[in-house]
Amino acid sequence: MLAEKKEYYDVVVCGGGLAGFCAGVAAARQGRTVCIIGDRPVFGGNSSSEVRVTPHGAAAFHAYARETGIISELLIAERAANHEIIRENGWTNSIWDMTLYDMAVNTPGLSFHLNTTVVSVEKEGDRRIRAVKAITAGAETELTICGEIFMDCTGDGSVADAAGNEWRMGSEGRGEFGEPHAPLAASSDTMGSSIHFKAKNMGRPVPYTAPQWAVRYGDPAFFYEQGRHFYDIESGYWWIEIGVPRHTIFDNEDIRHELTRHTLGIWDYIKNRDPVLKERAANFALDWVGQVPGKRESRRIIGRYFMTEHDPAGRTVFPDEVAYGGWFIDLHTAGGLLASTAEPSSAEGYNETSEYAVKSYCCPYGIPLRIMLAKDIDNLMMAGRNVSVSHAALGTVRVMATTALMGQAAGTAAAVALSKGLQTGEVPESCMDEVQQRLLRDGCFLPGVRNADPADLARTASASASSAALVYGAGPESRNPGGGFRSVHEEQEELLLHRRGQWIAVGTEEIASLSVCLSNNSGSVQRVAAEIVNVDHIWDYRSSGHTPLAATVLSVPPGQKQWITWDTGLVAAGELASGRYIRLDLLRSPDVEWHMAGAVVPGHTSAYEMGGGKMRRYRDGGTLSFRVSPPQPCFRASNALSGVSRPYDYTNVWRSDPAEPLSQWLQLKWTAPQTIGVVILVFPGHLFREYHQYEPFYRDPQCPKDYDIQAWNDGEWHTVVSVRDNHQCRRVHTLTSAETTDRLRIVILATGGDPSAAISEIRCYRS
């Protein structure tokens, strides 16, 4: 006999992966009562210590594209506390689990049931869920959990299935939507599941004997000629993957067993058979083998909009944009280890300019709320890999940092719907502005939306600062003092084998000259065509179709690391305008090198032409060597009020003059006194590269460590908030008592190492 319990909540989230977790936290932070039901003992889904896939997202391919909001808070907190290095697979430890658990416990209004599986759905009529029934493993308890809005974040879409909402599974044929990545004929094929392992260096030779039931591998061609690369001895491989012919839901246990057989067999091959690997792995012992398959694909729930690959590839502009993605269209070969080759880009050696790479690469794109609103059930939403997308589109939206953004968006939209007494399906037409502005206020980034929050008092203020940095450029010899933007590339040949471009922020209405650091290895003068073009933002990867603002041909004599100057004469009388980016392009010239700078100028990224009229991030998205005259004042105080809190259409950050000592301050001033109860600060950092690039105990040098918030009253400054030892990039300060003042300033006393104080956004609210 099972014990029975009944509970009531505003929002019931089924699934405790990153999508479900962020959905639950977001709705609770909006003042709703929320319950997360997870069938595992820990939060995090595939990112947890049970599966150990670290979260990927847009920053893997695009500079300054890392996801913010709840997922950013979590990842920053984990890096600051965790001793473990990050590898792609097999290295997530329990510190990550505890980071999620700590946030859950400390979120008012949020309850949760772990080790609990939803087994059925109770409905009111045909289009509404009344409750879900769930069983808690090991507790002999059946829960009836009632709610106003339900979210299917199970990955498998099991709640939507039980509720009778339409879903798809498998691959659409190319004829249905004309998707370039779709197979010619529709099929039931899905991407497979993986398990990972971790190995440990024991400091001495360690033998390994595989069990007799493990798969025995002996043919090197299976690995080296089919795209299964041993890129890291110590961690597992995403390509240890199996799906077809097994069903990724119903055959999950068979898949787990088969993956275990193959994993141990692959380790046996590494340790005992491969002539090179067995020497490298001689001192390594297996430390952990996963036993929860990390699933990529199963049911996809049909929503109010069905997203195909044309949307991310073409950057469709959605009026209900609530999240963004930027991973490539990454469709793993059906069958995994049982197929003739691994995932296509791996099988072709990650060739960045191949036909496949060109058609798969996606500029950051918007994601609409409607793919998270169930078509047939009025109070059901979804987030994660089971949203309303085609198989091809799933290749890009399925990665976990992207699904976390969808979760926060869904949770926020649910809270807004409840506050207004709306059905979830009414939100896109009735109150989209409010949902989007709440997401921005809560730290998210939306490519197509700026801060227009009428309650934000800072929008009516003017900004000034103690100093502001100028952009002079940077050369190969440059270094970032404090390490805030250190370059990760090793010095190597930088031949102009493709068009290459450097983004430059314009802060004045004149660029008299630009210089680039070039080497000519040919022994004769080389001529290099150069263009300056306007770009819409730092991910404007068009390599053609621009009308150049200016063009020339540079003469490059033989020699190494020479600064070649172009007197551009660009002034406001032409199309040059401050407060935006231009891009300096050098066209193909294979005997000439354009050297990377040894430092990264904040907000100044680079790209190269990959083909098909597209560019993609060059190296790590760092800065190519350039000098600009006059120096550009593109880090003004007013940038903190631009409405965008990261480099995008402009630098969108105030940075103090690095030659001036700290402390430095940024001030807001109003024409009349304002009553301020809440101050929200966004600082730079944790945006340039993805999570995998950050070392243990990492605290971003750009992020202010010690700072005060001061208000002007009675003819002097009074400190109303004092913060020490900060490492988070977004802080919300509720003042002990509201301040009525016409001036507010943030005084940065110390950073994590960067000589410049910096602030990306300031918001002020009455409450």
C-alpha positions in Angstrom: 0.0 0.0 0.0 1.4 3.4 -1.0 1.2 6.4 1.2 -0.7 9.2 -0.6 -0.1 12.9 -0.6 -1.8 15.8 -2.4 -0.2 19.2 -3.1 -1.2 22.4 -4.9 1.1 24.8 -6.7 0.7 27.6 -9.3 3.3 26.0 -11.6 4.3 22.3 -11.8 7.5 21.5 -13.6 8.0 17.9 -14.7 11.7 17.3 -15.2 14.8 18.5 -13.2 17.3 19.0 -16.0 18.7 22.4 -16.7 15.6 23.4 -18.7 13.2 22.3 -15.9 15.4 23.7 -13.2 15.7 27.2 -14.8 11.9 27.2 -15.5 11.1 26.4 -11.9 13.5 29.0 -10.4 12.3 31.6 -12.9 8.6 31.2 -12.0 9.3 31.1 -8.3 11.4 34.3 -8.5 8.3 35.9 -10.1 6.4 35.2 -7.0 4.6 32.0 -7.9 4.5 28.7 -5.9 6.4 26.1 -7.9 7.2 22.4 -7.7 9.9 20.7 -9.7 9.5 16.9 -10.1 12.7 15.1 -11.0 13.2 11.4 -11.5 16.8 11.5 -10.6 18.4 12.1 -7.2 20.1 15.3 -8.4 19.2 18.3 -10.6 20.9 19.0 -13.9 19.9 16.2 -16.2 22.7 15.4 -18.7 24.9 18.0 -17.0 24.7 16.3 -13.6 27.4 14.1 -12.0 25.3 11.1 -13.1 25.9 11.8 -16.8 28.6 14.4 -16.9 28.1 16.3 -20.1 29.2 19.9 -19.5 26.8 22.5 -20.9 27.4 23.8 -24.4 25.9 26.8 -26.0 26.4 29.7 -28.4 29.8 30.8 -27.0 31.3 27.6 -28.4 31.2 29.3 -31.8 30.7 33.0 -31.2 32.6 35.6 -29.1 30.6 37.3 -26.4 27.7 34.9 -26.9 27.6 33.1 -23.6 24.2 32.6 -22.1 23.2 34.8 -19.1 20.4 34.7 -16.6 20.0 31.8 -14.2 22.3 29.5 -16.1 25.1 32.1 -15.9 24.6 32.6 -12.1 25.0 28.8 -11.7 28.1 28.4 -13.9 29.8 31.4 -12.3 29.1 30.0 -8.9 30.3 26.5 -9.8 33.6 27.8 -11.3 34.3 30.0 -8.3 33.9 27.0 -5.9 35.1 23.9 -7.9 38.6 22.5 -7.9 37.9 20.4 -10.9 39.1 21.3 -14.4 36.5 21.3 -17.2 36.6 18.8 -20.0 33.9 18.2 -22.6 32.7 14.9 -21.1 33.1 12.9 -17.9 34.3 15.6 -15.5 31.2 17.2 -14.0 31.4 16.4 -10.2 29.0 16.8 -7.3 30.0 20.4 -6.7 27.9 21.2 -9.8 25.0 19.2 -8.3 25.3 21.1 -5.0 25.4 24.4 -6.8 22.0 23.6 -8.3 20.7 22.2 -5.1 21.8 25.3 -3.1 19.9 27.6 -5.5 16.8 25.4 -5.3 16.8 25.4 -1.5 17.4 29.1 -1.3 14.7 30.1 -3.8 11.5 31.2 -1.9 8.3 29.6 -3.3 10.2 26.7 -4.9 9.5 23.1 -3.7 10.8 19.9 -5.3 10.5 16.2 -5.3 13.6 14.3 -6.5 13.7 10.5 -7.2 10.1 11.0 -8.3 8.6 9.9 -11.6 5.4 11.2 -13.1 3.3 8.2 -14.0 0.0 9.6 -15.2 -2.0 12.8 -15.9 -5.4 13.9 -14.6 -7.3 16.2 -16.9 -10.3 18.6 -16.8 -12.0 18.3 -20.1 -10.0 17.8 -23.3 -7.6 20.7 -23.1 -6.6 21.2 -19.5 -4.4 19.3 -17.0 -5.7 19.2 -13.4 -2.9 17.2 -11.8 0.0 14.8 -12.4 0.4 11.6 -10.3 3.9 10.6 -9.4 5.7 7.9 -7.4 8.7 8.7 -5.2 11.2 5.9 -5.4 12.2 4.4 -2.0 9.5 6.2 -0.2 6.5 4.1 -1.2 4.6 7.4 -1.7 2.2 8.4 -4.5 1.9 12.1 -5.0 -1.0 13.9 -6.6 0.4 17.3 -7.6 -2.2 19.9 -8.7 -1.4 23.1 -10.6 -2.6 25.9 -12.8 0.2 25.6 -15.4 2.3 22.4 -16.1 5.6 22.2 -17.9 6.9 19.2 -19.7 10.7 19.4 -19.3 11.1 15.6 -19.2 13.0 15.4 -22.4 10.9 12.5 -23.5 7.7 14.5 -23.6 6.0 12.0 -21.4 3.6 14.4 -19.8 2.4 15.8 -23.2 2.0 12.3 -24.5 -0.1 11.3 -21.5 -2.2 14.4 -21.8 -2.9 13.7 -25.5 -0.9 16.5 -27.1 0.4 15.8 -30.6 4.1 14.9 -30.9 6.6 13.8 -33.5 9.5 11.4 -33.3 12.1 10.7 -35.9 13.4 12.6 -39.0 11.2 14.6 -41.4 11.8 14.0 -45.1 13.3 16.8 -47.1 10.2 17.2 -49.1 8.1 18.3 -46.1 9.9 21.6 -45.2 12.8 21.7 -47.8 15.4 21.5 -45.0 19.0 21.0 -46.3 19.9 18.7 -43.4 16.8 16.5 -43.7 17.1 13.1 -45.3 15.4 12.5 -48.6 12.9 10.2 -47.0 11.2 10.5 -43.6 12.2 7.8 -41.1 11.9 6.9 -37.4 15.7 7.6 -37.0 16.7 9.7 -33.9 20.1 10.7 -32.6 21.4 8.3 -30.0 22.4 8.3 -26.4 25.9 8.3 -24.8 27.6 7.4 -21.6 31.0 8.7 -20.6 33.9 7.7 -18.5 36.7 9.3 -16.5 40.2 8.1 -16.2 42.8 9.0 -13.6 46.6 9.2 -13.9 48.0 6.9 -11.2 51.6 7.9 -11.7 52.7 4.3 -12.5 51.7 1.7 -15.1 48.3 0.3 -14.5 47.0 -2.8 -16.3 43.4 -3.3 -17.5 41.5 -6.4 -18.3 38.1 -6.1 -19.9 35.3 -8.4 -18.8 34.5 -11.1 -21.3 31.1 -9.5 -22.1 32.7 -6.2 -23.3 32.9 -5.5 -27.0 36.3 -6.3 -28.4 37.8 -3.6 -30.8 40.8 -4.2 -32.9 40.5 -2.3 -36.2 42.1 1.2 -36.0 40.1 2.3 -39.1 36.9 2.1 -37.1 38.2 5.1 -35.1 40.7 6.9 -37.2 38.9 6.7 -40.6 35.4 7.1 -39.4 35.7 10.3 -37.3 35.9 8.7 -33.8 38.8 10.8 -32.5 40.6 10.1 -29.2 41.0 13.8 -28.4 41.4 13.2 -24.6 42.6 10.1 -22.8 41.2 11.3 -19.5 37.6 11.9 -20.4 34.9 10.0 -22.3 33.8 10.7 -25.9 30.5 11.9 -27.2 30.8 9.4 -30.0 30.3 6.5 -27.6 26.7 6.7 -28.8 24.0 4.2 -29.6 20.4 4.7 -30.7 18.9 3.1 -33.9 17.8 0.4 -34.2 16.8 0.6 -30.6 14.0 3.0 -29.5 15.5 5.8 -27.4 12.6 5.7 -24.9 11.4 2.1 -24.6 14.8 0.5 -25.1 16.7 2.8 -22.7 17.9 0.0 -20.5 19.1 -2.0 -23.4 20.9 1.0 -24.7 22.6 1.6 -21.3 23.9 -2.0 -21.2 25.1 -1.9 -24.8 26.9 1.5 -24.2 28.6 -0.1 -21.1 29.8 -3.0 -23.2 31.2 -0.6 -25.9 32.7 1.8 -23.3 34.7 -0.9 -21.6 35.7 -2.3 -25.0 37.0 1.1 -26.2 39.0 1.5 -23.0 40.4 -2.0 -23.6 41.4 -0.9 -27.1 43.0 2.3 -25.7 44.9 0.5 -22.9 45.9 -2.7 -24.7 45.7 -2.5 -28.5 46.4 0.9 -30.1 50.1 1.2 -30.5 50.2 4.9 -29.7 47.4 5.2 -27.2 48.5 2.3 -25.0 51.8 4.2 -24.3 49.9 7.4 -23.5 47.4 5.6 -21.4 49.8 3.3 -19.6 49.5 5.1 -16.2 45.8 5.7 -16.4 43.1 3.7 -14.7 39.3 3.9 -15.1 37.9 6.1 -12.3 34.2 6.3 -13.3 31.9 4.9 -15.9 28.4 6.4 -16.4 25.3 4.3 -16.0 22.7 6.9 -17.0 22.5 7.4 -20.8 22.7 11.0 -21.9 19.8 11.2 -24.4 19.8 13.6 -27.3 16.4 13.0 -28.9 13.0 11.3 -28.5 9.6 13.0 -28.7 9.2 16.5 -29.9 5.9 18.1 -28.7 3.9 20.1 -31.2 3.4 23.6 -30.1 1.8 26.9 -31.4 4.8 27.2 -33.9 6.9 24.5 -35.5 10.5 25.7 -35.9 12.5 24.3 -38.8 16.1 24.7 -39.6 15.3 27.6 -41.9 14.6 29.7 -38.8 18.1 29.5 -37.2 19.9 29.4 -40.5 18.0 32.5 -41.7 17.8 34.2 -38.3 14.0 34.6 -38.5 12.9 37.6 -36.5 10.2 36.5 -34.1 7.9 39.0 -32.3 7.8 36.5 -29.4 11.5 36.0 -29.1 12.4 34.9 -25.6 15.7 33.1 -25.9 18.6 32.6 -28.4 20.8 29.8 -29.7 24.0 29.7 -31.6 25.2 26.0 -31.8 25.6 24.6 -35.3 23.0 22.3 -36.8 24.6 19.3 -35.2 22.8 16.1 -36.3 24.6 12.9 -35.1 24.6 9.9 -37.4 21.7 7.6 -36.6 23.1 4.5 -34.9 26.2 6.1 -33.5 28.8 3.3 -33.0 26.7 1.0 -35.2 26.9 3.4 -38.1 29.5 3.6 -40.8 30.8 7.0 -39.7 30.5 9.3 -36.6 28.7 12.6 -36.6 29.4 14.3 -40.0 31.6 17.2 -38.9 33.8 14.9 -36.9 33.9 12.3 -39.8 35.4 15.0 -42.0 37.9 16.1 -39.4 36.1 19.3 -38.3 36.9 21.0 -41.6 35.6 24.5 -41.0 35.3 25.5 -44.6 33.6 22.3 -46.0 30.2 22.4 -47.7 28.8 20.7 -44.6 30.3 23.2 -42.2 29.0 26.1 -44.2 25.4 24.9 -44.3 25.5 23.9 -40.6 27.0 27.0 -39.1 24.5 29.3 -37.4 24.8 32.9 -36.4 23.1 33.5 -33.0 19.4 33.4 -33.6 16.2 34.1 -31.7 13.9 31.5 -30.3 10.1 32.1 -30.1 7.9 31.4 -27.1 5.4 29.6 -29.3 7.6 26.5 -29.6 7.2 26.2 -25.8 3.3 26.4 -25.8 1.6 23.0 -26.4 -0.8 23.0 -29.3 -3.6 20.9 -27.8 -3.4 21.5 -24.1 -4.1 25.1 -22.9 -2.1 25.0 -19.6 0.9 22.9 -20.8 4.2 24.4 -21.7 7.5 22.7 -22.5 11.2 23.5 -22.5 14.3 21.5 -23.4 15.0 19.1 -26.2 11.3 18.2 -26.5 10.1 21.6 -27.8 8.2 22.1 -31.1 11.0 21.8 -33.6 11.9 19.6 -36.6 14.6 16.9 -36.2 17.0 19.2 -38.2 16.3 22.2 -36.0 16.8 20.1 -32.9 20.4 19.7 -34.0 21.0 23.3 -32.8 18.5 24.0 -30.1 19.1 20.8 -28.1 22.4 21.9 -26.3 21.9 22.5 -22.6 22.9 26.1 -22.2 20.2 26.9 -24.9 17.6 24.7 -23.2 18.3 26.5 -19.9 17.4 29.8 -21.6 14.2 28.3 -22.9 13.4 27.1 -19.4 13.9 30.5 -17.8 11.7 32.0 -20.6 9.0 29.5 -20.1 8.9 29.9 -16.3 8.8 33.7 -16.7 6.0 33.5 -19.3 4.0 31.2 -17.0 4.3 33.6 -14.1 3.1 36.5 -16.3 0.2 34.5 -17.6 -0.9 33.7 -14.1 -0.6 37.3 -12.9 -2.8 38.4 -15.7 -5.3 35.5 -15.7 -4.4 34.4 -19.2 -4.1 31.1 -20.9 -0.5 30.4 -21.8 -1.4 30.5 -25.5 -2.7 34.1 -25.1 0.7 35.4 -23.9 2.3 36.0 -27.4 -0.5 38.2 -28.5 -1.4 39.9 -25.2 1.7 40.6 -23.1 4.9 39.7 -25.0 6.6 43.0 -24.2 6.2 42.4 -20.5 7.7 38.9 -20.7 10.6 40.1 -22.8 11.3 43.1 -20.5 11.2 40.8 -17.4 13.7 38.5 -19.0 16.0 41.4 -19.7 15.6 42.7 -16.2 16.5 39.2 -14.9 19.8 39.1 -16.7 18.9 37.4 -20.0 20.0 38.6 -23.4 17.6 38.8 -26.5 19.2 39.7 -29.8 16.1 41.5 -31.0 15.0 43.3 -27.8 16.5 46.2 -25.8 15.7 47.5 -22.3 12.5 49.6 -22.6 11.2 48.9 -19.1 9.1 51.9 -18.1 9.7 51.2 -14.5 13.5 51.5 -14.9 14.4 54.9 -13.5 17.9 54.8 -14.8 16.6 55.2 -18.4 15.7 58.8 -17.6 19.1 59.6 -16.1 22.3 61.0 -17.6 25.6 59.2 -17.0 29.1 60.4 -16.3 32.2 58.8 -15.0 35.5 59.5 -13.3 37.3 58.4 -16.5 36.8 56.4 -19.6 39.2 54.1 -21.7 40.1 54.9 -25.3 40.6 52.2 -28.0 44.0 52.6 -29.6 44.2 49.1 -31.0 46.5 46.3 -30.0 49.5 44.5 -31.5 51.3 41.2 -31.3 53.3 42.5 -28.4 50.2 43.6 -26.4 49.3 41.9 -23.2 46.2 42.2 -21.0 47.3 43.3 -17.5 45.2 41.4 -15.0 44.3 38.7 -17.5 40.7 39.7 -18.1 40.9 39.0 -21.8 44.0 36.9 -22.2 44.3 35.4 -25.6 44.4 31.6 -25.8 45.9 31.1 -29.2 49.5 30.0 -29.7 51.5 32.1 -32.0 51.6 30.5 -35.4 51.3 31.4 -39.1 48.5 33.8 -39.8 48.4 33.6 -43.6 45.6 35.4 -45.3 44.2 32.3 -46.9 40.7 33.7 -46.7 39.1 37.1 -46.3 39.5 38.1 -42.7 37.7 40.9 -40.7 38.3 42.9 -37.6 35.4 44.6 -35.8 36.2 48.2 -34.6 33.8 50.2 -32.5 33.4 53.8 -33.6 33.3 56.4 -30.8 33.9 59.6 -32.8 32.8 60.8 -36.2 36.3 60.4 -37.7 38.7 57.6 -38.5 41.7 59.3 -40.1 43.8 56.1 -40.4 43.9 52.4 -39.7 47.1 50.3 -39.4 47.5 46.6 -39.5 50.5 44.4 -38.5 51.5 42.3 -41.5 54.3 40.0 -42.5 55.3 39.3 -46.1 57.1 36.0 -46.6 57.4 36.1 -50.4 60.5 38.2 -51.0 58.6 40.6 -53.2 56.1 43.4 -52.6 52.6 42.0 -52.1 49.4 43.9 -52.7 46.4 43.3 -50.3 42.9 44.5 -51.0 41.3 46.2 -48.0 37.7 47.3 -47.3 35.8 49.0 -44.5 32.2 48.0 -44.2 29.3 48.9 -41.8 28.0 45.9 -39.9 24.9 45.5 -37.9 26.5 43.7 -34.9 29.4 41.6 -33.9 27.8 38.5 -35.4 27.1 40.1 -38.7 29.0 37.4 -40.6 28.1 38.5 -44.2 31.3 38.4 -46.3 29.5 40.0 -49.3 26.6 42.3 -50.0 28.1 45.3 -48.2 28.8 48.5 -50.0 32.2 49.5 -48.7 32.6 52.8 -46.8 36.2 52.8 -48.2 38.4 50.5 -50.1 42.1 50.5 -51.0 45.0 48.2 -51.9 47.8 48.0 -49.4 51.4 47.5 -50.5 53.3 45.2 -48.2 57.1 45.0 -48.7 59.0 41.9 -47.7 59.6 41.7 -44.0 58.1 40.6 -40.6 55.6 42.3 -38.4 55.4 45.6 -40.2 52.7 48.2 -39.4 51.1 49.2 -42.7 49.0 52.4 -42.5 45.9 53.2 -44.5 44.9 56.9 -44.5 41.1 56.3 -44.7 39.9 59.8 -44.3 36.5 58.6 -43.1 34.5 61.3 -41.5 30.8 61.9 -40.6 30.2 63.5 -44.0 30.2 60.0 -45.4 28.4 57.0 -43.8 30.6 56.8 -40.7 28.6 57.2 -37.5 29.6 56.8 -33.9 28.0 54.3 -31.6 28.2 51.4 -34.0 30.7 48.9 -35.4 32.6 48.9 -38.7 34.6 46.0 -39.9 38.0 46.2 -41.5 38.4 43.4 -44.0 41.6 42.2 -45.7 41.0 40.0 -48.7 42.9 36.8 -49.5 46.6 37.2 -50.0 48.3 33.8 -49.2 51.9 35.2 -49.0 50.9 37.7 -46.3 50.2 37.2 -42.6 47.9 39.4 -40.5 48.9 38.8 -37.0 46.7 38.3 -34.0 47.1 40.8 -31.2 48.6 39.4 -28.0 45.7 40.9 -26.1 42.0 41.1 -26.6 40.5 44.6 -26.9 37.1 44.2 -25.1 34.2 44.0 -27.6 36.6 43.9 -30.6 36.3 40.4 -32.2 37.4 38.9 -35.5 36.2 36.5 -38.1 37.3 34.9 -41.4 35.4 33.9 -44.6 34.4 30.2 -44.5 32.5 30.1 -47.8 29.0 30.6 -49.0 29.0 34.3 -48.3 29.5 33.5 -44.5 32.2 34.4 -42.0 32.9 32.6 -38.7 34.8 33.4 -35.6 38.5 33.5 -36.2 40.5 31.4 -33.7 38.9 32.2 -30.3 37.2 35.4 -31.6 40.1 37.4 -30.3 41.5 40.7 -31.7 43.6 41.0 -34.9 46.4 43.5 -34.7 45.2 47.0 -35.6 45.8 50.6 -34.7 43.2 53.3 -35.1 43.7 57.1 -35.2 42.3 59.1 -33.6 41.8 56.7 -30.6 38.1 55.8 -30.2 36.2 56.8 -27.1 33.9 53.8 -27.2 33.7 52.9 -23.5 31.8 56.0 -22.3 29.6 56.1 -19.2 26.5 56.3 -21.3 27.1 52.7 -22.5 25.8 51.4 -19.2 22.4 52.9 -20.2 22.4 51.6 -23.8 19.7 49.0 -23.2 22.0 46.1 -24.1 24.3 44.6 -21.5 27.0 43.0 -23.6 29.0 43.7 -26.7 26.5 43.3 -29.6 25.6 46.3 -31.8 28.2 48.3 -29.9 30.6 47.7 -27.0 27.8 48.5 -24.5 30.1 48.8 -21.5 31.7 51.6 -19.5 35.4 51.0 -18.8 37.6 53.4 -16.9 41.0 54.6 -18.1 43.4 51.7 -17.2 46.1 54.3 -16.6 44.1 55.9 -13.8 44.2 54.1 -10.4 41.2 52.6 -8.7 38.8 53.7 -7.2 36.8 54.8 -10.2 33.1 55.7 -10.3 30.1 55.9 -12.6 27.3 58.4 -11.8 23.7 58.7 -12.7 22.0 62.1 -12.5 18.3 63.0 -12.8 16.7 66.4 -13.4 14.5 65.8 -10.3 14.9 63.6 -7.2 13.9 59.9 -7.6 12.9 57.4 -5.0 15.1 54.3 -5.4 14.6 51.0 -3.6 16.3 48.5 -5.9 19.6 48.9 -7.9 20.6 46.2 -10.4 24.1 46.1 -11.7 25.5 44.0 -14.6 29.3 43.7 -14.8 31.4 42.4 -17.7 32.9 38.9 -17.6 32.1 35.3 -18.3 30.8 36.2 -21.8 33.8 36.0 -24.2 34.2 32.2 -24.3 32.2 29.2 -23.3 32.2 27.6 -19.9 34.8 25.0 -20.8 37.5 27.7 -21.1 37.4 28.7 -17.4 39.8 27.1 -14.9 39.1 25.9 -11.4 38.2 28.6 -8.8 37.8 31.1 -11.6 36.8 34.7 -10.8 36.7 36.9 -13.8 39.3 39.8 -13.6 36.9 42.2 -15.2 34.3 41.8 -12.6 34.4 44.3 -9.7 35.4 42.6 -6.5 34.8 45.5 -4.0 32.4 48.3 -4.7 30.0 50.8 -3.0 26.7 52.3 -4.1 26.4 55.9 -2.9 23.5 58.4 -2.9 23.8 62.2 -2.9 22.0 63.7 0.0 22.4 66.8 2.2 25.4 68.0 0.1 27.5 64.8 0.4 27.7 61.2 -0.7 26.3 58.5 1.6 27.2 54.8 1.1 23.9 52.8 0.9 25.4 49.5 -0.2 28.9 48.1 0.4 30.0 44.9 -1.3 33.2 43.0 -0.8 34.6 39.9 -2.4 32.1 39.8 -5.3 32.5 37.4 -8.2 29.0 37.4 -9.8 28.4 39.4 -12.9 24.9 40.5 -12.0 23.9 41.8 -8.6 20.5 42.9 -7.4 20.6 45.2 -4.4 17.4 45.9 -2.4 18.2 49.0 -0.3 17.5 48.8 3.5 15.3 51.9 3.0 14.5 53.7 -0.2 16.6 56.6 -1.1 15.2 59.8 -2.5 18.0 61.5 -4.5 18.9 63.1 -7.8 22.3 61.4 -8.0 23.5 57.9 -7.5 27.0 56.5 -8.2 28.8 53.2 -8.1 32.3 53.4 -6.8 34.5 50.5 -7.8 37.3 50.0 -5.3 38.9 46.8 -6.6 38.5 44.3 -9.5 39.5 40.7 -9.9 42.7 42.0 -11.6 41.7 44.2 -14.5 43.1 47.7 -14.2 39.9 49.1 -15.6 36.7 49.4 -13.6 33.7 48.4 -15.7 29.9 48.3 -15.7 27.7 47.0 -18.5 24.3 48.0 -17.2 22.7 49.9 -14.3 18.9 49.7 -13.5 17.1 51.5 -10.8 13.6 50.8 -9.5 11.3 52.0 -6.8 10.8 48.5 -5.6 
